[in-house]
Amino acid sequence: MKKKLIVLLFIAVIVISLNAEYPTAFQPGEKIVQAGLGFGMVGVYGDVVIPPISISFDIAKEIEGFPISFGGLIGIAKSEYGLSYWTGDKWTYTYFVLGGRAAYHLKLESPKIDPYGGLMLGYNIVSFSGDDVYGTSAGTSYMMYGFYGGARYFFNPKMAVYAELGYGFGYLNLGISYKL
């Protein structure tokens, strides 16, 4: 336990020292809209038919010298669960996610790269359709949380590509970003 605390403290010192030197690619007051495609998803029943597709919005702020962004995410995905190989009975689930996001942005020397890590809190609205062969309804909506780390690469002042790894709406998300 003591070793983990020392490692976390060491990482925090490095992150704070990085932030003291350079501006971020995502400056306070700027707004970014992203569209992405995810791979893998928490809480999916059966096989994914439509992978997680999301649209998110972030606004950059600077709080006590720390570059933070706040925003939201809307996403949709779909899966199917086969009940019987012989009869072809199946359940279909649609996942509609609404969530809030907050991220911390590292300050780097490059104005083209925006690395960040954050948290998400949202609600997954799950709808169900299919053969009700057992007289029960499967699936339910639920609160969800996530954490992610990612980076944007700006290939011009307004457009970027991004990649995020994490736990939440997609284990891996790839997409494009547009700075408003």
Secondary structure, 3 states (H helix, E strand, C coil): CHHHHHHHHHHHHHHHHHHCCCCCCCCCCCEEEEEEEEECCCCCCCEEEEEEEEEEEEEEEEECCEEEEEEEEEEEEEEEEECCCCCCCEEEEEEEEEEEEEEEECCCCCCCEEEEEEEEEEEEEEEEEECCCCCCCCCCCEEEEEEEEEEEEECCCCEEEEEEEEECCCCEEEEEEEEC
